[in-house]
Amino acid sequence: MSKVCQITGKKASVGNNVSHSKRRTKRKFNVNLHKKKFYWVEQDTWIELLVSAHALRTINKIGLNAAIKKAEKEGNLDLREINIISF
């Protein structure tokens, strides 16, 4: 599984480590990802998503169903790759 947020599409970016002598070496800035379980009321099921901290705030603000629809419209999420949890 790649390090990409399923809601926002955020992924690692590249930058420089800058030492005291101003010497620059390449480094990677990873995304703050969390594997999180959500209850999807519209589908009456639990799902597991890999989301960033920014996506958690988005889900809290606009709701899970709206966030999933927005991510699918932007091409960040395919409904077939959602991990549905059965108990």
N, CA, C and O atoms as a MOPAC input file, in Angstrom:
PM7 MOZYME 1SCF
protein

 N      0.84300 1    -1.17400 1     0.00000 1
 C      0.00000 1     0.00000 1     0.00000 1
 C      0.89100 1     1.24100 1     0.00000 1
 O      1.79300 1     1.36900 1     0.82800 1
 N      0.63100 1     2.14300 1    -0.92600 1
 C      1.45400 1     3.33800 1    -1.03300 1
 C      1.06600 1     4.36300 1     0.02500 1
 O     -0.01300 1     4.28600 1     0.61400 1
 N      1.94800 1     5.31200 1     0.25600 1
 C      1.73100 1     6.33200 1     1.27200 1
 C      1.00000 1     7.52400 1     0.66600 1
 O      1.56400 1     8.60600 1     0.50500 1
 N     -0.29200 1     7.29300 1     0.33000 1
 C     -1.13300 1     8.32800 1    -0.26200 1
 C     -2.45600 1     8.34500 1     0.48300 1
 O     -3.04200 1     7.29500 1     0.74600 1
 N     -2.92800 1     9.54400 1     0.82400 1
 C     -4.21500 1     9.69200 1     1.49300 1
 C     -5.33700 1     9.35000 1     0.51900 1
 O     -5.32700 1     9.81400 1    -0.62100 1
 N     -6.30000 1     8.54600 1     0.95400 1
 C     -7.39000 1     8.12100 1     0.08600 1
 C     -8.45000 1     9.20500 1    -0.09300 1
 O     -9.23900 1     9.12900 1    -1.03500 1
 N     -8.49200 1    10.19600 1     0.76900 1
 C     -9.49200 1    11.25600 1     0.66500 1
 C     -8.93000 1    12.47700 1    -0.06500 1
 O     -9.54700 1    12.95700 1    -1.01600 1
 N     -7.78600 1    12.97900 1     0.35700 1
 C     -7.24200 1    14.21000 1    -0.23100 1
 C     -6.25200 1    13.96600 1    -1.35700 1
 O     -6.00100 1    14.86000 1    -2.16600 1
 N     -5.68700 1    12.76800 1    -1.41900 1
 C     -4.69900 1    12.48200 1    -2.46000 1
 C     -3.30400 1    12.98800 1    -2.12800 1
 O     -2.42200 1    12.97600 1    -2.98600 1
 N     -3.09600 1    13.43400 1    -0.89300 1
 C     -1.77600 1    13.92000 1    -0.49200 1
 C     -0.76800 1    12.78500 1    -0.50400 1
 O     -1.08000 1    11.65600 1    -0.12600 1
 N      0.46200 1    13.10200 1    -0.94900 1
 C      1.53700 1    12.12000 1    -0.94300 1
 C      2.83100 1    12.81900 1    -0.53900 1
 O      2.86300 1    14.03800 1    -0.37300 1
 N      3.88500 1    12.04400 1    -0.38600 1
 C      5.15900 1    12.58100 1     0.08100 1
 C      5.69500 1    13.60500 1    -0.90700 1
 O      5.55100 1    13.45500 1    -2.12000 1
 N      6.32400 1    14.66400 1    -0.36000 1
 C      6.97400 1    15.66500 1    -1.19600 1
 C      8.47300 1    15.64900 1    -0.91300 1
 O      8.92100 1    15.08400 1     0.08400 1
 N      9.23100 1    16.26500 1    -1.78900 1
 C     10.69000 1    16.23500 1    -1.71000 1
 C     11.20000 1    17.62200 1    -1.38100 1
 O     10.67300 1    18.62700 1    -1.85700 1
 N     12.25000 1    17.65900 1    -0.54800 1
 C     12.87100 1    18.92000 1    -0.18500 1
 C     14.32500 1    18.70400 1     0.16400 1
 O     14.92300 1    17.70100 1    -0.22600 1
 N     14.89200 1    19.63500 1     0.89200 1
 C     16.30300 1    19.57600 1     1.25700 1
 C     16.49100 1    19.58100 1     2.75900 1
 O     15.78000 1    20.28100 1     3.47900 1
 N     17.46800 1    18.78500 1     3.24000 1
 C     18.01400 1    18.96100 1     4.57400 1
 C     19.08300 1    20.03500 1     4.43800 1
 O     19.94400 1    19.93900 1     3.56400 1
 N     19.04400 1    21.03600 1     5.27100 1
 C     20.03600 1    22.10300 1     5.19900 1
 C     20.83400 1    22.07900 1     6.49300 1
 O     20.28500 1    22.28500 1     7.57600 1
 N     22.14000 1    21.82500 1     6.37300 1
 C     23.00400 1    21.75900 1     7.54900 1
 C     23.39100 1    23.17300 1     7.99800 1
 O     23.03800 1    24.16800 1     7.36400 1
 N     24.12100 1    23.22600 1     9.10200 1
 C     24.56300 1    24.51200 1     9.62400 1
 C     25.45100 1    25.24000 1     8.61700 1
 O     25.43300 1    26.46900 1     8.54700 1
 N     26.22600 1    24.48900 1     7.84200 1
 C     27.10100 1    25.09700 1     6.83300 1
 C     26.36800 1    25.33700 1     5.50700 1
 O     26.99900 1    25.62400 1     4.49000 1
 N     25.06000 1    25.22200 1     5.52200 1
 C     24.18100 1    25.44400 1     4.36300 1
 C     24.34600 1    24.38800 1     3.27200 1
 O     23.96900 1    24.62800 1     2.12500 1
 N     24.89900 1    23.23400 1     3.60400 1
 C     25.02900 1    22.13500 1     2.65500 1
 C     23.66300 1    21.46200 1     2.53000 1
 O     23.00900 1    21.18200 1     3.53400 1
 N     23.23600 1    21.20300 1     1.28700 1
 C     21.89900 1    20.67200 1     1.04700 1
 C     21.94600 1    19.22600 1     0.55800 1
 O     22.68000 1    18.89000 1    -0.37100 1
 N     21.15100 1    18.38400 1     1.20200 1
 C     20.97800 1    16.99900 1     0.75700 1
 C     19.48300 1    16.72900 1     0.64200 1
 O     18.68700 1    17.28200 1     1.40100 1
 N     19.10600 1    15.88400 1    -0.29900 1
 C     17.69200 1    15.60200 1    -0.53700 1
 C     17.07600 1    14.82200 1     0.62500 1
 O     17.73600 1    14.00700 1     1.27000 1
 N     15.80200 1    15.09500 1     0.87300 1
 C     15.03800 1    14.37000 1     1.86800 1
 C     13.58800 1    14.29900 1     1.42900 1
 O     13.18300 1    14.97500 1     0.48400 1
 N     12.80900 1    13.47800 1     2.12000 1
 C     11.40000 1    13.28800 1     1.79500 1
 C     10.54600 1    13.72500 1     2.98200 1
 O     10.84100 1    13.39100 1     4.12900 1
 N      9.49100 1    14.47200 1     2.69500 1
 C      8.51300 1    14.87100 1     3.69700 1
 C      7.30300 1    13.95600 1     3.54800 1
 O      6.51700 1    14.11900 1     2.61500 1
 N      7.14600 1    12.99700 1     4.45500 1
 C      6.03200 1    12.06100 1     4.38200 1
 C      4.74900 1    12.68500 1     4.92600 1
 O      4.78700 1    13.64700 1     5.69300 1
 N      3.62200 1    12.12400 1     4.52000 1
 C      2.31700 1    12.59200 1     4.95200 1
 C      1.97500 1    11.94600 1     6.29300 1
 O      2.37500 1    10.81300 1     6.56000 1
 N      1.24500 1    12.66100 1     7.12600 1
 C      0.81500 1    12.16500 1     8.43300 1
 C     -0.41600 1    11.26500 1     8.23400 1
 O     -1.55100 1    11.71800 1     8.38100 1
 N     -0.18000 1     9.97900 1     7.89700 1
 C     -1.26300 1     9.05900 1     7.56400 1
 C     -1.67500 1     8.20000 1     8.75800 1
 O     -0.85900 1     7.84300 1     9.60800 1
 N     -2.97800 1     7.87900 1     8.79000 1
 C     -3.53900 1     7.02100 1     9.82700 1
 C     -4.50400 1     6.03400 1     9.18600 1
 O     -5.29000 1     6.40600 1     8.31500 1
 N     -4.44600 1     4.78300 1     9.61300 1
 C     -5.43700 1     3.79200 1     9.18600 1
 C     -6.59500 1     3.89800 1    10.16700 1
 O     -6.43700 1     3.62500 1    11.35700 1
 N     -7.75600 1     4.29400 1     9.66500 1
 C     -8.87300 1     4.64600 1    10.52700 1
 C    -10.13300 1     3.92300 1    10.09200 1
 O    -10.37800 1     3.75100 1     8.89800 1
 N    -10.93800 1     3.49600 1    11.07000 1
 C    -12.22000 1     2.85400 1    10.79300 1
 C    -13.34200 1     3.88600 1    10.94700 1
 O    -13.37800 1     4.65000 1    11.91200 1
 N    -14.25100 1     3.88800 1     9.97500 1
 C    -15.39900 1     4.79000 1     9.99500 1
 C    -16.66500 1     3.98000 1     9.78900 1
 O    -16.66100 1     2.96100 1     9.09700 1
 N    -17.75400 1     4.44600 1    10.39900 1
 C    -19.05700 1     3.83800 1    10.15100 1
 C    -19.74500 1     4.64200 1     9.06800 1
 O    -20.05700 1     5.81600 1     9.26500 1
 N    -19.98300 1     4.01700 1     7.92100 1
 C    -20.62400 1     4.66100 1     6.77700 1
 C    -22.11600 1     4.40800 1     6.88200 1
 O    -22.59400 1     3.32400 1     6.54700 1
 N    -22.86000 1     5.41700 1     7.35100 1
 C    -24.27900 1     5.27600 1     7.65700 1
 C    -25.08300 1     4.95600 1     6.39400 1
 O    -25.98800 1     4.12200 1     6.43600 1
 N    -24.76800 1     5.60200 1     5.28300 1
 C    -25.52600 1     5.41800 1     4.04600 1
 C    -25.44200 1     3.98000 1     3.52100 1
 O    -26.39700 1     3.48200 1     2.92400 1
 N    -24.30800 1     3.31700 1     3.74000 1
 C    -24.14200 1     1.93600 1     3.29800 1
 C    -24.35100 1     0.93200 1     4.43500 1
 O    -24.33200 1    -0.27700 1     4.20500 1
 N    -24.55100 1     1.42800 1     5.65600 1
 C    -24.76000 1     0.61500 1     6.85300 1
 C    -23.62500 1    -0.40300 1     7.04200 1
 O    -23.86900 1    -1.59300 1     7.24100 1
 N    -22.37700 1     0.09200 1     6.97700 1
 C    -21.21300 1    -0.78100 1     7.12600 1
 C    -20.02900 1    -0.00100 1     7.68200 1
 O    -20.00300 1     1.22900 1     7.63500 1
 N    -19.06300 1    -0.72200 1     8.20100 1
 C    -17.80600 1    -0.13800 1     8.65600 1
 C    -16.79800 1    -0.21100 1     7.51300 1
 O    -16.72900 1    -1.21300 1     6.80100 1
 N    -16.01900 1     0.85300 1     7.34100 1
 C    -14.97300 1     0.86300 1     6.32300 1
 C    -13.66200 1     1.30900 1     6.96500 1
 O    -13.65500 1     1.99400 1     7.98700 1
 N    -12.56600 1     0.91000 1     6.34900 1
 C    -11.24300 1     1.28100 1     6.83500 1
 C    -10.54700 1     2.08300 1     5.73600 1
 O    -10.40700 1     1.61200 1     4.60700 1
 N    -10.11100 1     3.30000 1     6.07700 1
 C     -9.46000 1     4.18200 1     5.12100 1
 C     -8.08500 1     4.58200 1     5.62600 1
 O     -7.85400 1     4.64500 1     6.83300 1
 N     -7.17700 1     4.85000 1     4.70500 1
 C     -5.86300 1     5.40600 1     5.01700 1
 C     -5.95700 1     6.90100 1     4.75800 1
 O     -5.94200 1     7.33500 1     3.60600 1
 N     -6.05500 1     7.70100 1     5.83500 1
 C     -6.31900 1     9.12900 1     5.69900 1
 C     -5.25200 1     9.95600 1     6.40600 1
 O     -4.63100 1     9.50600 1     7.36900 1
 N     -5.05400 1    11.16500 1     5.91200 1
 C     -4.12400 1    12.10500 1     6.53400 1
 C     -4.84900 1    12.85400 1     7.64700 1
 O     -6.07000 1    12.76400 1     7.77800 1
 N     -4.09000 1    13.58500 1     8.43800 1
 C     -4.67300 1    14.37800 1     9.51200 1
 C     -5.58800 1    15.45500 1     8.92600 1
 O     -6.62200 1    15.77500 1     9.51200 1
 N     -5.21700 1    16.00700 1     7.78400 1
 C     -6.04700 1    17.00800 1     7.11000 1
 C     -7.37300 1    16.39500 1     6.66100 1
 O     -8.41400 1    17.04700 1     6.74500 1
 N     -7.34400 1    15.15800 1     6.18900 1
 C     -8.57000 1    14.47400 1     5.74900 1
 C     -9.49400 1    14.18100 1     6.92900 1
 O    -10.71400 1    14.21200 1     6.77100 1
 N     -8.93900 1    13.89800 1     8.10100 1
 C     -9.77700 1    13.68300 1     9.28500 1
 C    -10.57000 1    14.94800 1     9.60700 1
 O    -11.74600 1    14.87600 1     9.96200 1
 N     -9.92200 1    16.10200 1     9.48100 1
 C    -10.62100 1    17.37400 1     9.71500 1
 C    -11.69600 1    17.59700 1     8.65700 1
 O    -12.77800 1    18.09900 1     8.96300 1
 N    -11.39700 1    17.22400 1     7.40600 1
 C    -12.36900 1    17.36500 1     6.31900 1
 C    -13.58900 1    16.48500 1     6.56700 1
 O    -14.72400 1    16.92100 1     6.37600 1
 N    -13.35400 1    15.24400 1     6.99200 1
 C    -14.46000 1    14.32600 1     7.27400 1
 C    -15.30700 1    14.84800 1     8.42900 1
 O    -16.53300 1    14.75000 1     8.38700 1
 N    -14.67300 1    15.39900 1     9.45600 1
 C    -15.42200 1    15.96700 1    10.57400 1
 C    -16.25400 1    17.16700 1    10.13800 1
 O    -17.33900 1    17.40100 1    10.67100 1
 N    -15.75200 1    17.92400 1     9.17700 1
 C    -16.42300 1    19.14400 1     8.75200 1
 C    -17.58600 1    18.87300 1     7.80100 1
 O    -18.68600 1    19.38000 1     8.01800 1
 N    -17.35800 1    18.07000 1     6.73500 1
 C    -18.40100 1    17.89500 1     5.71800 1
 C    -19.09900 1    16.54300 1     5.79100 1
 O    -20.10500 1    16.33500 1     5.11400 1
 N    -18.58500 1    15.62500 1     6.59800 1
 C    -19.19500 1    14.30900 1     6.73900 1
 C    -18.51000 1    13.27300 1     5.86200 1
 O    -17.88000 1    13.60800 1     4.85900 1
 N    -18.64200 1    12.01900 1     6.25000 1
 C    -17.95600 1    10.92500 1     5.56300 1
 C    -18.48100 1    10.72100 1     4.14900 1
 O    -17.69300 1    10.57300 1     3.21400 1
 N    -19.79500 1    10.71100 1     3.97900 1
 C    -20.36800 1    10.44800 1     2.66000 1
 C    -19.97100 1    11.53200 1     1.65900 1
 O    -19.62100 1    11.22300 1     0.52000 1
 N    -20.02400 1    12.78700 1     2.07100 1
 C    -19.64400 1    13.89100 1     1.18700 1
 C    -18.15600 1    13.84800 1     0.86900 1
 O    -17.75500 1    14.14800 1    -0.25600 1
 N    -17.32800 1    13.47600 1     1.85200 1
 C    -15.88100 1    13.38800 1     1.62300 1
 C    -15.54800 1    12.26100 1     0.65300 1
 O    -14.66300 1    12.41300 1    -0.19000 1
 N    -16.24700 1    11.13000 1     0.76200 1
 C    -16.01700 1    10.00900 1    -0.15900 1
 C    -16.44300 1    10.38400 1    -1.57400 1
 O    -15.73500 1    10.08100 1    -2.53500 1
 N    -17.59300 1    11.04200 1    -1.71200 1
 C    -18.05500 1    11.47000 1    -3.03600 1
 C    -17.08200 1    12.46900 1    -3.66100 1
 O    -16.79200 1    12.38900 1    -4.85500 1
 N    -16.57800 1    13.40800 1    -2.85700 1
 C    -15.63200 1    14.40900 1    -3.35200 1
 C    -14.31800 1    13.74600 1    -3.78300 1
 O    -13.75500 1    14.09700 1    -4.82000 1
 N    -13.83100 1    12.78600 1    -2.98700 1
 C    -12.58600 1    12.09200 1    -3.31200 1
 C    -12.74400 1    11.25400 1    -4.58200 1
 O    -11.81900 1    11.15700 1    -5.38800 1
 N    -13.91700 1    10.65300 1    -4.75400 1
 C    -14.16800 1     9.85400 1    -5.95600 1
 C    -14.24800 1    10.74700 1    -7.19200 1
 O    -13.76900 1    10.37400 1    -8.26300 1
 N    -14.84800 1    11.91500 1    -7.04600 1
 C    -14.96200 1    12.86500 1    -8.15400 1
 C    -13.59200 1    13.39100 1    -8.58000 1
 O    -13.33500 1    13.57400 1    -9.77000 1
 N    -12.70700 1    13.63600 1    -7.59600 1
 C    -11.36600 1    14.14000 1    -7.88000 1
 C    -10.41500 1    13.04200 1    -8.34400 1
 O     -9.31000 1    13.33700 1    -8.80100 1
 N    -10.82600 1    11.78300 1    -8.23400 1
 C    -10.00000 1    10.67800 1    -8.68900 1
 C     -9.03600 1    10.14800 1    -7.64500 1
 O     -8.12800 1     9.38700 1    -7.97900 1
 N     -9.21300 1    10.53100 1    -6.39000 1
 C     -8.33300 1    10.06700 1    -5.32200 1
 C     -8.74800 1     8.72000 1    -4.75900 1
 O     -7.93000 1     8.01700 1    -4.16400 1
 N    -10.00100 1     8.35500 1    -4.93900 1
 C    -10.54200 1     7.15700 1    -4.29800 1
 C    -11.36900 1     6.36100 1    -5.29800 1
 O    -12.16200 1     6.92100 1    -6.05400 1
 N    -11.17300 1     5.06400 1    -5.28800 1
 C    -12.00800 1     4.14900 1    -6.06600 1
 C    -12.79300 1     3.31800 1    -5.05800 1
 O    -12.20900 1     2.74300 1    -4.14000 1
 N    -14.09800 1     3.25300 1    -5.22100 1
 C    -14.92900 1     2.54600 1    -4.24000 1
 C    -14.57300 1     1.07500 1    -4.13000 1
 O    -14.88100 1     0.44000 1    -3.12100 1
 N    -13.92100 1     0.51500 1    -5.16200 1
 C    -13.51500 1    -0.88500 1    -5.09400 1
 C    -12.32000 1    -1.09000 1    -4.17200 1
 O    -12.08500 1    -2.21200 1    -3.72400 1
 N    -11.55400 1    -0.03500 1    -3.87500 1
 C    -10.38300 1    -0.20500 1    -3.01200 1
 C    -10.68200 1     0.11200 1    -1.55100 1
 O     -9.77700 1     0.05600 1    -0.71800 1
 N    -11.91700 1     0.44000 1    -1.22300 1
 C    -12.30100 1     0.65400 1     0.17500 1
 C    -12.37000 1    -0.69600 1     0.87100 1
 O    -12.98700 1    -1.63700 1     0.37100 1
 N    -11.73200 1    -0.77900 1     2.02700 1
 C    -11.72300 1    -2.00400 1     2.81200 1
 C    -12.96500 1    -2.04100 1     3.69800 1
 O    -13.04100 1    -1.33100 1     4.70100 1
 N    -13.94900 1    -2.88100 1     3.31800 1
 C    -15.17800 1    -3.01600 1     4.09600 1
 C    -14.96200 1    -4.05500 1     5.17900 1
 O    -14.52700 1    -5.17100 1     4.89700 1
 N    -15.26400 1    -3.69100 1     6.41800 1
 C    -15.02400 1    -4.55500 1     7.57500 1
 C    -16.32500 1    -5.23200 1     7.95900 1
 O    -17.33700 1    -4.56500 1     8.17600 1
 N    -16.30300 1    -6.54800 1     8.04400 1
 C    -17.47600 1    -7.28600 1     8.47800 1
 C    -17.18700 1    -7.90900 1     9.85200 1
 O    -16.09400 1    -8.41600 1    10.10900 1
 N    -18.18100 1    -7.85500 1    10.70700 1
 C    -18.01100 1    -8.38900 1    12.05700 1
 C    -18.70900 1    -9.69600 1    12.21000 1
 O    -18.67200 1   -10.29400 1    13.28600 1

